[in-house]
Each structure stands twice: as C-alpha cells, then as structure tokens.
Amino acid sequence: MRNALIVLALVALAIATLGAVNHSVAFDVDWVAGTWTSVSLFWVAVAVAAGVVVAGVVAAALARASARATQRKLETELQTVYERLRAAEAQTASAAGDAETTATGEAETAATTVAPEAATSVTGATQETDTAATTEAPAVDVADAPPPVAS
C-alpha cells in the first residue's frame, strides 16, 4: 500500500506540475448545469491530480482487501490439508503398528507350531546318527588325515 501511495503522489505531482507550467492558459468549461469561464489549466490539473489520487487509493484498498481474502482462503485450505495429512500419517503409523503386531504374533505362532515337530525330527535324526556311528564306524588312520587349514 505504501508503494502505491508513493506512485500516486508522484503521478499527482507530475500532473500538478504540468498545470503549474501552463497556468496562464485559461478556458471556459461548459457543463449541462452551467458554464465556468476563465478556468486556469492549473486548477484543472489539480482537480485531475486529486481524482487520480482518490481513484488510486480506492483501487489499492480494494486490491489489498482482495489479496487478504485470498490469503485467508488459502490459509484455511492449507490448514485443512495439513489436518488431513496428519490424520493420514497417524492412520499409516497405526496400520504399520498393527501389521508389526500381527507379524510378530504370526511368527510366534509359527515357532510354537513348528518347534515340537522340529524337536521330534532332530531327536530322531540324532538317534539314527548314534546308531549308524556305533554300527559302522570306519577306521580312520590319523597319519592319512589332511593337515588343518590355517585361516
């Protein structure tokens, strides 16, 4: 608004200066209601400059009011979008937590279900290995064994 007022003041000053330079020019102004005689160009320029300033101030005020209304509208829309974003993030975090809880529960259930079967198969395999080792243990000569590998 301040910049608009500065520009308006400069324009009004330029118009008034043109009127002052040509102040000796006089003319008659014919109106429907009457006639003004011997009107100086300076006073016409001052009236025009005042009209430009008033019109400019009104236009600047309307533009500023429109900009504020648009800003309020955008801020309201931004606030709505922000709230929806936070709600979506909370829902995503909740879903991720539920999925993690579900996955952990499924893993525990699978481990509980598989564990007895694995223990049975390991026990059976150990018994078979023990039996095979006692029945057919090959004789290994220590001299024929390869040297240990250094790492």
C-alpha positions as CSV (number, residue, x, y, z in Angstrom):
1,M,0.0,0.0,0.0
2,R,2.9,2.3,0.8
3,N,4.4,1.9,-2.6
4,A,1.1,2.6,-4.3
5,L,0.7,5.8,-2.3
6,I,4.2,6.9,-3.4
7,V,3.5,6.2,-7.0
8,L,0.1,8.1,-6.8
9,A,1.8,11.0,-5.1
10,L,4.4,11.2,-7.9
11,V,1.8,11.0,-10.6
12,A,-0.3,13.7,-8.9
13,L,2.8,15.9,-8.6
14,A,3.6,15.5,-12.3
15,I,0.0,16.4,-13.3
16,A,0.0,19.4,-11.0
17,T,3.5,20.5,-12.3
18,L,2.2,20.4,-15.9
19,G,-0.8,22.5,-14.8
20,A,1.5,25.0,-13.0
21,V,3.8,25.3,-16.0
22,N,0.7,26.2,-18.2
23,H,-1.1,28.2,-15.5
24,S,-1.6,31.1,-17.9
25,V,-3.8,29.1,-20.2
26,A,-7.4,29.8,-19.4
27,F,-10.6,28.3,-21.0
28,D,-14.3,28.0,-20.4
29,V,-15.8,24.8,-19.1
30,D,-19.4,24.2,-20.3
31,W,-21.5,22.0,-18.1
32,V,-25.0,20.9,-18.6
33,A,-26.0,22.9,-15.5
34,G,-23.9,26.0,-16.4
35,T,-20.6,27.4,-17.6
36,W,-17.4,28.3,-15.9
37,T,-15.5,31.0,-17.6
38,S,-11.7,31.7,-17.5
39,V,-10.7,28.5,-15.7
40,S,-6.9,28.2,-15.3
41,L,-5.3,25.0,-16.5
42,F,-3.5,24.8,-13.1
43,W,-6.8,24.3,-11.2
44,V,-8.0,21.7,-13.8
45,A,-4.7,19.9,-13.3
46,V,-5.1,20.0,-9.5
47,A,-8.6,18.6,-9.8
48,V,-7.4,15.8,-12.1
49,A,-4.5,15.0,-9.8
50,A,-6.9,14.8,-6.8
51,G,-9.1,12.5,-8.8
52,V,-6.2,10.2,-9.7
53,V,-5.1,10.0,-6.1
54,V,-8.6,9.2,-4.8
55,A,-9.1,6.6,-7.6
56,G,-5.7,5.1,-6.9
57,V,-6.2,4.9,-3.1
58,V,-9.6,3.2,-3.7
59,A,-8.1,0.7,-6.2
60,A,-5.2,-0.1,-3.9
61,A,-7.5,-0.6,-0.9
62,L,-9.7,-2.9,-3.0
63,A,-6.7,-4.8,-4.2
64,R,-5.4,-5.2,-0.7
65,A,-8.7,-6.4,0.6
66,S,-8.9,-8.9,-2.2
67,A,-5.4,-10.1,-1.5
68,R,-6.3,-10.6,2.2
69,A,-9.4,-12.5,1.4
70,T,-7.5,-14.8,-1.0
71,Q,-4.8,-15.2,1.7
72,R,-7.4,-16.2,4.3
73,K,-8.9,-18.6,1.9
74,L,-5.6,-20.2,1.1
75,E,-4.6,-20.4,4.8
76,T,-7.9,-22.2,5.5
77,E,-7.3,-24.6,2.7
78,L,-3.8,-25.2,3.9
79,Q,-4.9,-25.9,7.4
80,T,-7.5,-28.4,6.1
81,V,-4.8,-30.2,4.0
82,Y,-2.4,-30.2,7.0
83,E,-5.0,-31.8,9.3
84,R,-5.8,-34.4,6.6
85,L,-2.1,-35.1,6.2
86,R,-1.6,-35.6,9.9
87,A,-4.7,-37.9,10.1
88,A,-3.3,-40.0,7.2
89,E,0.1,-40.2,8.8
90,A,-1.5,-41.3,12.1
91,Q,-3.6,-43.9,10.2
92,T,-0.5,-45.2,8.4
93,A,1.5,-45.4,11.6
94,S,-1.4,-47.2,13.3
95,A,-1.6,-49.7,10.3
96,A,2.1,-50.2,10.4
97,G,2.0,-50.9,14.2
98,D,-0.9,-53.3,13.7
99,A,0.9,-55.1,10.9
100,E,4.0,-55.4,13.1
101,T,2.0,-56.8,15.9
102,T,0.2,-59.2,13.6
103,A,3.5,-60.3,12.0
104,T,5.1,-60.8,15.4
105,G,2.1,-62.9,16.6
106,E,2.2,-65.0,13.4
107,A,5.9,-65.6,13.9
108,E,5.4,-66.7,17.5
109,T,2.5,-69.0,16.5
110,A,4.6,-70.5,13.7
111,A,7.5,-71.0,16.0
112,T,5.3,-72.6,18.6
113,T,3.7,-74.9,16.0
114,V,6.9,-75.9,14.3
115,A,9.0,-76.3,17.4
116,P,7.6,-79.7,18.6
117,E,7.9,-81.1,15.1
118,A,11.5,-79.9,14.7
119,A,12.4,-81.3,18.1
120,T,10.9,-84.7,17.2
121,S,12.8,-84.8,13.9
122,V,16.1,-83.7,15.5
123,T,15.7,-86.3,18.2
124,G,15.0,-89.0,15.6
125,A,18.0,-87.9,13.5
126,T,20.3,-87.9,16.5
127,Q,19.2,-91.5,17.4
128,E,19.8,-92.6,13.8
129,T,23.2,-91.0,13.7
130,D,24.2,-92.6,17.0
131,T,23.0,-96.0,15.8
132,A,24.9,-95.6,12.5
133,A,28.0,-94.5,14.3
134,T,28.1,-97.4,16.6
135,T,27.3,-100.0,13.9
136,E,29.5,-98.8,11.1
137,A,32.4,-96.7,12.5
138,P,35.1,-96.7,9.9
139,A,38.7,-96.9,11.0
140,V,40.5,-93.7,10.2
141,D,44.2,-93.5,10.2
142,V,45.5,-90.3,11.8
143,A,48.5,-90.3,9.5
144,D,46.4,-90.2,6.4
145,A,44.3,-87.3,7.6
146,P,44.9,-83.9,5.8
147,P,46.6,-81.1,7.7
148,P,44.3,-78.5,9.3
149,V,43.7,-75.3,7.2
150,A,45.0,-72.1,8.7
151,S,42.7,-69.2,8.3
